[in-house]
Each structure stands twice: as structure tokens, then as C-alpha cells.
Amino acid sequence: MQNIVSTIFNRFSSKSLPLVLLTFLLTNVSAAQDLQIERKVDNLLSSMTLKEKIGQMTQFGGINKKYEEMIKLGEVGSFLGVKGAEKINELQRLAVEKSRLGIPLIFGNDVIHGYHTTFPIPLGAAASWNPELVQLAAKIAAGEAALEGTKWTFAPMVDIARDPRWGRIAEGAGEDPYLGSVMAEAEVMGFQGNNLNNDLSIAACAKHFAAYGAAEAGRDYNTVDISERTLREVYLPPFKAAVDAGVSTLMSAFNSLNGIPASANYHILTQILRKEWGFTGFVVSDANSIGELINHGIAKDEKEAALKALTAGVDMDMGGDAFTGNVYSPNLASLVKEGKISEKLIDQSVRRILRIKFRLGLFDHPYTDTLYIKNHIPDQKLRDSAALRLAEESIVMLKNDNNLLPLRKDLTSVAVIGPLADDKYDPLGPWNCSPIPKRVTTVLDGIKNKLSPTTKIKFIKGCDIESNNKRQLDNAIRIAGQSDIVILVVGEAANMSGEAASRTNLDLPGVQEELVEKVAKVGKPTIVLLMNGRPLTIDWIAKHIPSVLECWFLGDQSGNAIANVLFGDYNPSGRLPVTFPRSVGQIPIYYDHLNTGKPFEENNKFTSKYLDSPVTPLYPFGFGLSYTTFKYENLKVEKNKIKIGGSTDVSINVTNTGKISGSEVVQLYLRDLVASVSMPVKELKGFQKIYLNPGETKTLKFIITPKMLELYDVNMKKTIEPGKCEVMIGGSSVDLLSNYFEIIK
Ligand code: BGC
């Protein structure tokens, strides 16, 4: 933890985060009383009836008068979607004071990127490549959620996503297993703190286990069929990182995985999660995913679905309400009576659930202590400053010809055009929790705050996000013609990404593309700001617009952060966590692909490419521009031969060669050149985000550890093989210096 503080201090030495936020990040240090907890769980379990045990395994969505009786009878263990300390305390009182054993309820909600204070969507936050800030955002979200009774979040979503047609790409950290793992760990640590038994900590839930992001054709909920190798190399690492960081719960996914639905998949839920990884928390199903085993065609009825999910390893049923959708509560008792499942299996799940309730301190402090939390959470101003910092760092500058940006603050006239320019709702993104839209600063607000009172600012929407109405286009063109600078704010509506929001066409929706093209043709210096939950296909914009900023959905501080970048008060430092394709036809496209037997060559037909499109992406993974420039030199490998199990230092000099200070994300990739199995052309294995003043050089050191050199051999055994490796360091996945070392026996 000390490390995090010093990293943050170092990184922001010129513009540091307030000390009180850093201290907040460090609270909750205390060891868990695991042994004692196990004893308490055993005691409690021995006095529970079968009905009470099944109650613990049951979660209801929303509330209903009839539930009060069920709570008193111990027939429910958890609620989803109930918010507010007063309501939650009231229901909790029924469980604690009116039920036979007084077992507290656990209340969960989707606190994905903030509770009230809304931070950038996870894909945007991943573009910051700043895990400490992501951790702080999760910690603030946890504090605000806890203040309103929520002690469990269904986050982080750690699904790797390589298909931007899939709308849920917005909810995760993008395409890369390593970056995804770093972000997963940061979020778990942020939500849970060092000790769950603290009023400000909440339990996290790594979801959706597993490989949900690999849905065929990018269509949500669709079938997943991938090799065991791809599963383990690409999709599982962020889950493993979450488990290693102490995540309390996992959520079993909707999709089927290699023919077996994830919510009935013994291989992942028990073999890998429990036996290989030693996970001790509990698994909750995704909403109704147990009942959906019928649609998947592996259960003839709900009873069989319950049987299959439980024996595979799903501990809690996230159902609809008590009367529809919930599958465990009406079926488990008869399955036990019929001898189809043992009570021992039930006990195992209940033990896992009670363990987390004890770890959270719910038995000792079942009620939300709003006074305590209010006194210990940073004030709103500080929370906003963290949200602003993360929003700034999430912005990726994709293009800036002739240094059109940053803009001067004494411009004579500016046209701000686009359906998202003065929008307070969509910048909150998909899966916002309990946002306060009036707090959102729009791009127009942000720009107005920066410019001198004499600047003429003209605003017009130009068109809607989605409709085909072109009535305002001519006015937009006219306003552009009357202004010195044109800022276009275009993209998707928040609900076009997230769950059940897959698209086959990733162009700007509605007539926005036409708006951009017509306005750009007016010929004024034009900047495009993109707001979206996924990479969009913006080939025309990339060719014709001089400056383009990828702004995702940045939450409350959208307009302030964007204006800080536009006017040079923040030098952009975001880097893409996902590859931007030129067209939908290139999907899936990701940087760490295998080489093929006929790797692409420019003038050679029989190599891996397309007849009608370049093979390269529009913007590669790890890419992002700055207002300054960085030079990489002197990539040194300390030992050019290392023994299996050994490690080596590598170092590189990075210099800020421009005129202003800025942050650079120094990325380290490895390639195993000859192995027993084909290995990716490069794989991210480390990164450091550093801040450099003009002319300043830093020598950065990375350690190549044995873990970074592991691969799965032909028998899917983790191993390190002798042979030559290439180490590459640079500012994006395509702009790298290289050197070599050899692994020897
Ligand atoms: C989603 C989950 C979410 C759950 C509860 C489901 O439809 O797939 O990600 O946590 O609903 O809201």
C-alpha cells in the first residue's frame, strides 16, 4: 500500500492529489480474522434448518410487501436493486431482530463506475492506464454506496472484449489480459479496501465468469466457443487477478462456454475456480441465468436447472422475484429429499455465503451507520476532484495535425455543434448507478468556463444522436461558417452500449456522419470529440478532421475534463485499451495475435490480408498522443542469458523532447520467438505511467520475472521454455524499441 502512495505522489508531484484523498485510499488496514470466522460459520450452520440454508442461497430483485414475511422466516439471504439506508436498515432489522437466527441480509447493486459521483465508464478509465486512480474511484464509489446501505457491488466486470459490436465492452478494461488484470486488481482493492470489515468497504464481484466477452458475432448473450488455451491465456487472467486480490464473489455468466452454459459449468466454477485457484468466497448466478439453463437445452425444468447449477458450483441464485425466475428456493429442498443432492453440498454454498457476511462485519454492524460514513468519506469537492482527474486521464488524443490543439482562450468565435455537446445524461454512460445529472458539466459548459467573455460561442445540436432528421444541418453549416473554430461533439447515446446493446454497424449513428462531413467541408479548423462506449468506425473522420479526441463517457466531470484538454490545462495522457478497427469487417482485431504461417507482406498476395482494406487497425492498442513528444533510447537488457526461473532487469531512457510537461505510458511487451506452441507477436507484460518536464529524461527499470515468461505448453501445463525472447518498450503497441535475451536451462 505504501507503494501506491509514493507512486501517486511521484506521478503527480507537479499537480498532486490532495493529501486527504491519499490518506482515504490507505484506510482500513487490518488483518482479517479468518479462523475465528470459520468457527462462527460452523456454529451457525449447525443450527440452521434446510429451509434457512436455502434462504441464504436466495436473492430477490426489488422489494415487495410479501418479502417481509419471508425475511422473518429466514427465506431470503440477499436483495438486488434496493437502495437507501433507511429502507435497507428497515429490511435488515426484520432479518436481524425478527428472524429465528438473526442472520443479516446482504444488499447488492451494480455500482459500476460510481454511485452518485459518476466516474468514466470502465473502458474509459482503463484508457488512463492509472490503476491507482481507478482504485481511488472504486473506493469513493464504495463509500457512497455503503452510505446508502449497499454492501456489495456487482463489479468489476473483468470480461476481456475484442469485439466492439458487443455493447458490454464499455463495462470492462478492453482487449488485453494484462491491462485487464491490473485494472481488476485495482477495482477489487478499491471496493473492498484492505479489510472488508469496515463501514466504508463493500464486497466486490468479478463478473461474468467466464468468457462472456467472446460472444459469437458480438451479439450479447450469444454462444461462446473458444479453446481451453484461449480461455486460459486471454479470458481467465483478470478473474485470477481478482481472486488473488481477495475478491469476495464471482458472478457466473449467461453464455454457454464450449457447449456447457457458464452457470452450470463445473470445469470453470469448481475445477478452476475452487480447486486450482482456491477461491473461498461465493458465486452468484447472473440474473435468472440458472432458469435459463432450460433455454440452453440442458435442463428440462427449473428443478433440473437448480440441480445442475448447484452441482457445478453456483452458490446463490440471482433470481427475479420470489415467484418468478427464482429457481433455488422452490426446488432445492425437494432435490435434497429425493437424494439428488446432499445437504453437504448445500452447506458448502451456505458456508461460503456466511463467510462473506462475517468478513463484511454484517453480524456485528448490520445497519448502515450513516454518521460514521459521512465523517470518514472525503467531501464532495474532493470526490469531484478525483472524478475530474480520472476523466482527464481517460481522454485519448487520436489525432492533432499541425498542433491545432490546444486552443487559445481568447478566441474570437467558436461553434460548438453536435447532439452530445450540451447533454447531461449520455455522458453518464451505461450502467450509471444513482447519478445526479444536474451535476454533469457538459462540453458546452466546460468550453464556456474557459473562454474570455468576449468570445462568441454559438451552439447548435445539428441533429439527434439517432434519428434521421436533417432539418438542422443547414443551420449547423451556417454557424460553422461564422466561427473561427468548430468543435463537433458526436457519438453514441449511453444506452447504445452496455447490456443488450450490440450493434452490427459501428459508424456514428443517425445522420451524425453527414453532419460531421458537411460541417468539416466549410473549411474551418475542426475538432471532433467522440463520446461512445466502444471503438467506432471513424475512417472518414480520421482522414479528414485534423484533431480528434476520444472521450468515451466520462461521467460528472465530462465537460470540465474535456475543456481542460481542449485548452491545454491538462496535457492528454490516455492510451487506447482496445484496438480501433477501420471497419466492422476487420473484427475481431487485437494486437496480440499469432503470426500465421503467411504473415502480412505489402506486395505479396498470398499473405494474410484483405483485398479491400488494409490489415492494420485504424488506431492500435496502447496508442494516444500528447501535446509534447517523447523519445525512447538505450533499451538495455541486464543479462542477455537467464536461467529458467531467473529474472533480469531491463531499462530504457525516456525523454520529454517537447516544450511542455506531460505524462507518458511506457509499455513493455515480450515475444517468445520459438516455443513449443505458437505465441503472440507481442504481449503486454508491464507499464509505467510517468510524468516528465520538458527536456527531462528518466531511466525506467522493469524486471522480467519468471511469471512473465510462462506459457501453456501442448499439454496445457504452465512452463518456461528455453529459447530466445524479444523485449520491446515504447509508447504504443506499434511504436517500440527492441532487444533480446535468451532463456537457458
Ligand atoms: C447483468 C449483470 C448485472 C445483473 C444485476 C444482469 O442482467 O448481466 O451484469 O450485475 O443484471 O443487475
Boltz pocket constraint, residues with backbone or C-beta under 6 A from the ligand:
constraints:
  - pocket:
      binder: B
      contacts: [[A, 80], [A, 110], [A, 154], [A, 207], [A, 286], [A, 287], [A, 499]]
      max_distance: 6.0
